[in-house]
Amino acid sequence: MCGIIGYTGRKKAAPIILDGLKRLEYRGYDSAGIALLTRREDLGLRREDYGFQVVKQKGRLAALEENPKTAKLEGFTGIGHTRWATHGEPSDINSHPHLGGSNRVAIVHNGIIENYKQLKAKLESKGARFVSQTDSEVIAQLAEHYYSGDLIDALIKTFNALQGSFALGVMCVDNPDIIIAVRKDNPLIIGVSEHGNFIASDVPAVLNHTNKVYYMEDGEIAVINKDEVTFINSDKEVITKPQTTVTWGVDDAEKGGYPHFMLKEITEQPKVLNDTVNITFNEGENKKTIDKIDFLMFNRIVITACGSAYNAGLCGRYVFEKLCRRSVEVELASEFRYKDPIIDEKTLVILVSQSGETADTIAAMREAKARGAATLGIVNVIGSTIAKESALCLFTAAGPEIAVATTKAFSAQLILLYALALKAAANMGRLTEGALLKLEDEIRALPAKAAEILENVDVLQKYSSNCIGYKSVFFIGRNIDYAIAAEGSLKLKEISYIHSEAYAGGELKHGTISLIEDNTLVVTISNNPALHGKIMSNAEQVISRGANVLLLGNCGGARFEDCGNEKITFIKLPCCHELFSPSLSAIALQLFAYYIAANKGLDVDKPRNLAKSVTVE
Ligand code: G6P
């Protein structure tokens, strides 16, 4: 939901800011913009002729890069923005940076200002003239309204007046070497390098220059110039913060020869699974954290998340319930806090989030904490809000995930949910030591099986390439296969724009089967030998109404002899325990969606209207 970057240093700012924006484009790509300042003494200008150089443009970052005005940008200090529109359509004028009425202050903003209408009316009554339809412009106008020579004072007053969420980069013509950053409920990091300093929404934006970063906290103000970074609080007292060295490098955030980040990230999954297993089941931080959890303290377990992370939770529920014989609830985080959730100090609320910054998941976490529940994050981004605020946190070792549609982080989330379910079952006396070790071995075997799917990718690639003409695709499964069907359906629709729905195999006939006709594809997932006959009956029901079936599963060849039917294509997945089969089905379903979208020539990594990190409600 919008990416912001700022740089001040000894190098030319424009190329650095554009490169950073490229790495933040996953956060939004409706429009992009940049504002630079050069010292007026360097330009030999009079005060009245001096100001920001601003270029902003609707569309992808490439449009901004190609704008001839961008090539003319000069200066060593600047801010940039890539937008996911909330207030006001994507347009040049609504793009960031926004300037105050007398062009003295420029801002880039990620978040939503909830009281912008009231603030705007107040400022207009005092003569301010707004040019955009955005909520963000009010920040620039307000900062100028309060400005009387001390930018920090003006910004403190501005922040105090704002309601909502914001990560901000601010510049002022009177301080051309300084960028000020502040956050409330939206992520912001400060990067320090030998040639200058940065503000950014996320680490990949600065990795080309430094791996030394500070993670900002709500209410902190960072003042950066080319040589130093100072953190202060709202009383202007200096704060000391720990610096973090990021362990992954710029290569991790590059395509590395793949046509899309999504394919690269799908292909990385054997390693990601292996790394996550290592830090969770061998010696590692996750293991230490899991060892601390006493599941006997809880009489209720709730998993809450959004998007694919929610689907991981759906899979996790089956594993918990099967192994622990305890019911587990899975709630959409966007609904959780509005349903007056029945939770108390005997509830464990598990928050699953790749980014750790999804607004609804953060709100669910805070709601759970306010009601006294224990909170446990499953997060990919170290230093993110959920990582910091949840009582305990487990980390997925997925590394940076750039494609908007998650793949490897989802797979790593599954591993952590399996691990928690195993620990809970052992804690509750439901698993003998021997049974526990056997299940752990099944999980340890998953990376090699994931690699096997990827080694045989040609079959899926060929099949999927012939599916681009489908208008509608249904995904069916039973039990845990139904949970992973939901993820398969989401993956397909979000990147290929083909309508898709996931149904429990037995439920299709209660309405949805009326949509099945010639040339509907039904992806049927079957990993549970006990339910194979049942799901095959459901497949037969759709075939007899004209559908084609792609059967994905691992139950063993003999059971699939019925695949002689020419309407069925069977792609066999490696054998594994049914409870952990989502890890393998997921990879096949991701590849299926990927090859369809890629063959349609779509922008797979940046599907329309979506953003990777959804920091607004
Ligand atoms: C967006 C992404 C999804 C992701 C969801 C939740 O919709 O496109 O891939 O599953 O947000 O994000 P989170 O960072 O909380 O896992």
Boltz pocket constraint, residues with backbone or C-beta under 6 A from the ligand:
constraints:
  - pocket:
      binder: B
      contacts: [[A, 306], [A, 307], [A, 308], [A, 309], [A, 310], [A, 352], [A, 353], [A, 354], [A, 355], [A, 356], [A, 357], [A, 358], [A, 361], [A, 404], [A, 405], [A, 406], [A, 610], [A, 611], [A, 612], [A, 613], [A, 614]]
      max_distance: 6.0
